[in-house]
């Protein structure tokens, strides 16, 4: 069975974005950026892949992406109705209109969708792109977290599991990579 992997950027104080969805404050060293591009080209949207010469890079970890409406909106603002054409794309939203046949809008029950996706026969996993409220809803289904920890305090913003009830959920740290400049990538697998 394949995994649902929450692949997130996180400030020292636990925010995945600023109060207005800002993510441009995350510092990244050259070594960290090079490693991320080599190891995780599948998480880059189409315009980033093209700019970096990675348009033909094979998917290493994921073949499907699941995101909330606010995670989908930056692509729309850039004119991209299909931000991850190299992945199957699902947007969980009750308000997002259908804009592209390559993107499936999920209006209700994301948990059932995730269970169906996880039961498919594939060597690649499902990428949970965000956001925090969707991650809180899907916490019982998250098998792995890849936390890109950035050496910055945001002070306020969107929590990694926004609105989640108190429900301690154990994960094991199974991998840790550190980089010059203070970036770290922590991989946690569900206990």
TAUR-V273730 format. One line per field, one symbol per residue. ss: DSSP state (a for helix, b for strand, c for the rest). phi: phi as a letter, one per 30 degrees, with the letter a starting at -180 (. if undefined). psi: psi as a letter, one per 30 degrees, with the letter a starting at -180 (. if undefined). Layout:
# TAUR-V273730
ss->???
phi->???
psi->???
This chain:
# TAUR-V273730
ss->cccbbbbbbbccccbbbccccccccccccaaaaaaaaaacaaaccaaaaaaccccccccccbbbbbbbaaaaaaaaaccccccccccbbbbbccccccccccbbbbcccaaaaaaaaaacccccbbbbbbcaaaaaaaaaaccbbbbbbccccccccbbcccccccccccbbbbbbbbcccccbbbbbbbc
phi->.dcccdcbdbdeciccadecidbdcddbdddddddddddbdddddedddddcicecdddcbbbbbbbdeddddedddcicdbdbddbdcbccaccdddbaddccdcdahdddeddddddddadccccddkcddddddcedcdcbbcccdcdacdiakcddbdidddaebdbcdcabbcbejjdbbcccced
psi->klljjjjlkkleggkfllfhgkggfjkkleeeeeeeeeehfffkleeeeeegggegklkeekfkkklleffeeeeefggjfififflkkkkjkffklkfkffkkkjflifeeeeeeeffljkfllkjjflaeeeeeegeffkfkkjjjkkikkeelaklfikgkljikjkkkjfkkkllkffkkjkkkkk.
